[in-house]
Amino acid sequence: MMISHDGIAWRVIAWRDLGLINAAHAVMLRDTGFFDDPVLAALLTALDGINRAPPAPARRLSDLIAAHEERLEALTPAGAIGAATLGRARTDTGATLTRLATRESLLTLLDAAGQLRNTLADFAAEHITTLLPAYSGSQPVEPTTFAHTLGGLFGPLGRITSRLQAAFDDLNTCPLGAMTLTSTGLTIDRERVATLLGFAEPIAHTFDAVAAVDPFSATFDALAALAAAVHRWLEEILNWLRTDPHSFLLTDVWRDTAAEPQSPHF
């Protein structure tokens, strides 16, 4: 998520996405007749120049958007100055930028969760008959198998994946064109720009487009659930290791991690 800090990674991603937003909006404006091909070409050339340069040294998202807009105006020919911001404001640009970044992160997480489930399934298939004691209060209480223990993550991962997918669907809608709150009287094509940016559709209500926080809350809740499920499972494995150090043979990478001071994982 793009937040205020001293790192540059978020600025690089946001700078790239600002170029995509501006380019998509410019193409839409050309398609709807607000300007012609030469103006579009001038804007895209300016955007290409901005994209090739390092991002502005801004610490806040709003400052980065302003800096990008200023650079675009500086590189735009006199006859096209102001064309790129027709029917668009910094507010809906920021909302779109945030959704693009969060959407990209969700896709990465969905892929990782799917890979984890597949890996666990393959690993469980190799240990259907591998017996282990199940512990309660550091005491063995009944026999189980390692496959059964691995399977304890299948249900949570399936439910959490569904929540992540639902969060992605909510976030995969486009705020651009909502401007500050009430859109514009210009006949822009919000469906067109949403398509160009890979969104499923524009957000119908302009206030909702720039003010809604519930899709992000749902995303954070799903991420917290994912972390909790994996952490709970790892705690079971750690309990086995503490009680019977010979329960598992760990590779060097896990042993090195376990040796690090105050490390929460093995």
Protein Blocks (a to p, Z undefined) as FASTA:
>chain_A
ZZddfbfklmmmmmmmmmmmmmmmmmmmmmnopacfklmmmmmmmmmmmmmpccdfbfbf
klmmmmmmmmmmmmpcfklgoklmgoiafklmmmmmmmmmmmmmmmmmmmmmmmmmmmmm
mmmmmmmmlccdddeehiafbdcdfklmmmmmmmmmmmmmmmmmmmmmmmmccfehnlmm
nopfbdcdfklmmmmnopabdcfblklmmmpcklmmmmmmmmmmmmmmmmmmmmmmmmmm
mmmmmlpccdfklmmmmmpghiabZZ
